[in-house]
């Protein structure tokens, strides 16, 4: 838990390497700006991996943008290749982002954010982590899906 907490606190430290003009841009990023933004996990690894007592916490800063289906970044890890702390934090990070006001959009209602997590199970997120987050943290049951 100690390393999970440290990793969560440091998850976006790599954004120190991203120019302010990109970080504070009020509108959508262009493809070149996204390329720079997607390097922030690598910048985090480069900054922190030399600090021995932080190495056990680096799974989150380095891997929190990996996706369950392998389409994430920076390494395109898939499924269980993604370190478990990063799989947990990915759900928490997206939940926080969706439910918080942003300069470019209002916060989502809780129900819409829950629906998004459910929709992204098996694509963006580890299905077991989403299920645990819904049940244990949010204390909601996943809606039944019809097969017809």
C-alpha positions as CSV (number, residue, x, y, z in Angstrom):
1,X,0.0,0.0,0.0
2,X,2.9,2.3,0.7
3,X,4.2,2.0,-2.8
4,X,0.7,2.2,-4.3
5,X,0.2,5.5,-2.5
6,X,3.6,6.9,-3.6
7,X,2.9,5.8,-7.2
8,X,-0.5,7.5,-7.1
9,X,1.0,10.7,-5.8
10,X,3.7,10.6,-8.5
11,X,1.6,9.4,-11.4
12,X,1.8,12.5,-13.5
13,X,5.2,13.8,-12.5
14,X,6.4,13.1,-16.0
15,X,4.3,16.1,-17.1
16,X,7.1,18.2,-15.8
17,X,8.7,17.4,-19.1
18,X,5.7,18.5,-21.2
19,X,5.7,22.2,-22.2
20,X,3.1,24.4,-20.5
21,X,1.7,25.4,-23.9
22,X,0.5,21.8,-24.3
23,X,-0.5,21.2,-20.6
24,X,-2.6,24.4,-20.4
25,X,-4.0,24.4,-24.0
26,X,-7.7,25.2,-23.6
27,X,-8.8,23.2,-26.7
28,X,-8.0,19.7,-28.1
29,X,-4.4,18.7,-28.7
30,X,-3.2,18.2,-32.2
31,X,-1.4,14.9,-33.2
32,X,2.1,16.3,-32.5
33,X,1.0,17.7,-29.1
34,X,-0.5,14.3,-28.2
35,X,2.8,12.6,-29.1
36,X,4.6,14.9,-26.6
37,X,1.9,14.3,-24.0
38,X,2.1,10.6,-24.4
39,X,5.8,10.7,-23.4
40,X,5.0,11.8,-19.8
41,X,5.1,8.2,-18.5
42,X,8.6,7.7,-20.0
43,X,9.7,11.1,-18.6
44,X,8.5,9.8,-15.1
45,X,10.5,6.6,-15.5
46,X,13.6,8.5,-16.6
47,X,13.3,11.0,-13.7
48,X,12.5,8.5,-10.9
49,X,14.1,5.2,-11.8
50,X,17.4,6.3,-10.5
51,X,15.9,6.8,-7.0
52,X,16.2,3.4,-5.4
53,X,13.5,3.8,-2.8
54,X,10.9,5.0,-5.4
55,X,11.5,2.1,-7.9
56,X,8.8,-0.1,-6.3
57,X,6.3,2.8,-6.8
58,X,7.1,3.3,-10.5
59,X,4.5,0.9,-11.9
60,X,1.9,3.6,-11.7
61,X,3.7,6.6,-13.2
62,X,5.1,4.4,-15.9
63,X,2.1,2.2,-16.8
64,X,-1.1,4.0,-15.8
65,X,-1.9,4.7,-19.4
66,X,-1.6,1.2,-20.6
67,X,-4.9,-0.4,-21.7
68,X,-6.2,-3.9,-21.0
69,X,-6.5,-4.5,-24.8
70,X,-2.9,-3.4,-25.5
71,X,-3.8,-0.1,-27.2
72,X,-2.4,2.1,-24.4
73,X,1.0,3.7,-24.0
74,X,4.0,4.0,-23.6
75,X,4.7,0.3,-24.2
76,X,1.5,-1.2,-25.5
77,X,1.3,-3.7,-22.6
78,X,-1.8,-6.0,-22.6
79,X,-3.8,-7.7,-20.0
80,X,-1.8,-9.1,-17.1
81,X,1.4,-7.7,-18.6
82,X,0.3,-4.4,-17.1
83,X,1.4,-4.2,-13.4
84,X,-1.5,-4.7,-11.1
85,X,-1.0,-1.4,-9.2
86,X,-1.2,0.4,-12.6
87,X,-4.4,-1.5,-13.5
88,X,-6.0,-0.4,-10.2
89,X,-4.9,3.2,-10.6
90,X,-6.1,3.5,-14.2
91,X,-9.7,3.0,-13.1
92,X,-9.3,5.5,-10.2
93,X,-7.5,8.0,-12.4
94,X,-10.2,7.9,-15.1
95,X,-13.0,8.0,-12.5
96,X,-11.5,11.1,-11.0
97,X,-10.9,12.7,-14.4
98,X,-14.5,12.1,-15.5
99,X,-16.1,13.2,-12.3
100,X,-14.1,16.4,-12.0
101,X,-14.5,19.8,-13.7
102,X,-12.0,20.4,-16.4
103,X,-11.3,23.6,-18.3
104,X,-12.5,22.0,-21.5
105,X,-15.6,20.2,-20.1
106,X,-17.9,19.9,-17.1
107,X,-17.8,17.0,-14.7
108,X,-19.8,14.0,-15.7
109,X,-22.7,12.8,-13.6
110,X,-21.9,9.7,-11.5
111,X,-24.2,7.5,-13.5
112,X,-22.6,8.4,-16.8
113,X,-19.1,7.8,-15.3
114,X,-20.2,4.4,-14.0
115,X,-21.6,3.5,-17.4
116,X,-18.3,4.5,-19.0
117,X,-16.3,2.2,-16.7
118,X,-18.6,-0.7,-17.5
119,X,-18.4,0.0,-21.2
120,X,-14.6,0.0,-21.1
121,X,-14.2,-3.2,-19.1
122,X,-12.0,-5.5,-21.2
123,X,-10.9,-2.7,-23.5
124,X,-9.4,0.0,-21.4
125,X,-9.7,-1.6,-18.0
126,X,-9.1,-4.9,-16.3
127,X,-12.6,-6.3,-15.9
128,X,-11.9,-7.6,-12.3
129,X,-10.6,-4.2,-11.2
130,X,-13.7,-2.4,-12.6
131,X,-16.0,-4.9,-10.8
132,X,-14.2,-4.5,-7.5
133,X,-14.2,-0.7,-7.9
134,X,-17.9,-0.7,-8.5
135,X,-18.8,-3.1,-5.7
136,X,-16.3,-2.1,-3.0
137,X,-15.6,1.5,-3.6
138,X,-18.8,2.9,-5.2
139,X,-21.0,0.2,-3.6
140,X,-23.1,-0.2,-6.7
141,X,-24.0,-3.3,-8.6
142,X,-23.3,-3.5,-12.3
143,X,-26.6,-3.4,-14.3
144,X,-27.7,-6.6,-15.8
145,X,-27.3,-6.8,-19.6
146,X,-29.9,-8.4,-21.8
147,X,-28.8,-11.0,-24.3
148,X,-31.3,-10.2,-26.8
